[in-house]
Amino acid sequence: MALRNTRNDLGENTKKVSVTVLNGTLTDMIDLTNSVRMAHWTMRGPNFIGLHGMLETFYNELFATADEVAERLVQIGGTPDGTSQIVAEKSRLPAYSQATVYTLDHVKELADRFASLARSVREGIDSTDEAGDADTADLLTGLSRDLDKKLWMLEAHLEEK
Ligand SMILES: [Fe+2]
């Protein structure tokens, strides 16, 4: 991996670990943002208006944090894996089905993906912290807390009577 020169004093290896973790997080976040938008657009069924509105908040917040993730990796010399083609190639999340319609089916599909991303972000906290990049670990810590909250909000819709 070629890093751009910067006056940022983190070590070369630390930067490489963080750029790798942040790029993995970025591709998954862009993919998840698009999946949330698909659900927002295509869902039909009970609780439509509440879920439709909640998901709009989710994708706006996800995309705002994806911007912070991309800018952090640029700050330490990296290049974002941010094009649609790279995201499609590298996302670790499963492809989102265009055929899903029922509201709670969407909620289950999204809950799986939020849980999966939260797990890899938590792994990223540990690896960037161990590599000596407390700032990236802090950014990822805030992100994982937000993903946990969104997972809770999704799972609350799946409760059986
Ligand atoms: Fe909309």
Residues whose N, C-alpha, C, O or C-beta is under 5 A from the ligand:
A	BS01	LIG	none
